[in-house]
Amino acid sequence: MKKLIIGLILIIILIILELLAFKTNITGNIIKYNQEDNKEIPDKYSYTKAICNSSNYCQDHEISCESNKITQIKPITGAVVQFDENWEDPRDEEQKDKLCG
């Protein structure tokens, strides 16, 4: 009986260790980090961003990136706004123009 209990405990420990090994997600891939906030930058990602023209017409777009290059820019239907002629975009130039990377 004692051998059975020890055997079950060992099996449970091995199962727990195996589950923990799968959760660590060790891939051997290089991980890039944003220097400003030390957050991981994945190789493939997408996000939304408002792109405005010279008449202050702004539309949200879904921007897809891979290896710091744009792979796709899709306008989001209905996500538009027309600001008046005196409106100034509060984002700095880098925020407005930077899309990937």
C-alpha positions in Angstrom: 0.0 0.0 0.0 2.8 2.3 0.9 4.5 1.7 -2.5 1.2 2.5 -4.3 0.9 5.9 -2.5 4.5 6.8 -3.3 4.0 5.8 -6.9 0.8 7.9 -7.2 2.6 10.9 -5.6 5.5 10.6 -8.1 3.0 10.4 -11.0 1.2 13.5 -9.8 4.5 15.4 -9.4 5.5 14.3 -13.0 2.2 15.5 -14.4 2.6 18.9 -12.6 6.1 19.3 -13.9 5.0 18.4 -17.5 2.2 21.0 -17.3 4.6 23.6 -16.1 7.0 22.8 -18.9 4.3 23.4 -21.5 3.3 26.7 -19.9 6.8 28.2 -20.1 6.6 28.3 -23.9 10.3 27.9 -24.5 10.8 28.4 -28.3 14.5 29.4 -28.8 13.3 32.4 -30.8 14.8 35.8 -30.4 12.6 38.2 -28.4 12.7 41.9 -29.2 11.8 44.4 -26.5 10.7 48.0 -26.7 13.4 50.1 -25.0 10.9 52.6 -23.6 8.7 50.3 -21.6 10.7 47.0 -21.8 7.7 45.2 -23.3 8.1 42.3 -25.8 7.6 43.2 -29.5 6.2 40.2 -31.3 7.4 39.5 -34.9 3.8 39.6 -36.2 1.2 41.9 -34.7 -1.6 44.3 -35.6 -3.2 47.3 -34.0 -5.6 50.1 -34.9 -4.6 53.7 -35.6 -6.4 56.8 -36.7 -4.9 58.2 -39.9 -5.8 61.8 -40.8 -5.5 63.8 -44.0 -4.8 67.5 -44.5 -8.5 68.4 -44.2 -8.7 66.8 -40.7 -10.7 63.8 -41.9 -9.5 60.9 -39.7 -10.3 57.2 -40.2 -9.3 54.3 -38.0 -7.3 51.6 -39.8 -6.1 48.1 -38.8 -2.4 48.0 -39.4 -0.7 44.6 -39.7 3.1 44.3 -39.3 5.7 41.6 -39.7 9.4 42.1 -38.9 8.8 45.9 -38.6 7.3 46.0 -42.1 3.7 46.8 -43.0 1.9 43.8 -44.4 -1.6 45.3 -44.6 -3.5 48.5 -43.9 -7.3 48.1 -43.8 -9.7 50.9 -43.1 -12.3 50.2 -40.5 -15.8 50.9 -41.8 -17.7 53.5 -39.9 -14.7 54.5 -37.7 -14.3 58.1 -39.1 -14.5 61.6 -37.9 -14.3 65.0 -39.6 -12.7 67.6 -37.3 -13.1 71.4 -37.9 -10.4 73.3 -39.8 -8.8 74.6 -36.6 -8.3 71.2 -35.0 -4.7 70.1 -34.4 -3.8 66.5 -34.0 -2.5 66.2 -30.4 0.0 63.4 -31.3 3.6 64.3 -32.0 4.9 63.8 -35.5 6.5 60.4 -34.7 3.3 59.1 -33.2 1.3 60.2 -36.3 3.7 58.9 -38.9 5.1 55.7 -37.3 3.3 52.6 -38.4 5.5 49.5 -37.8 8.7 49.1 -35.9 
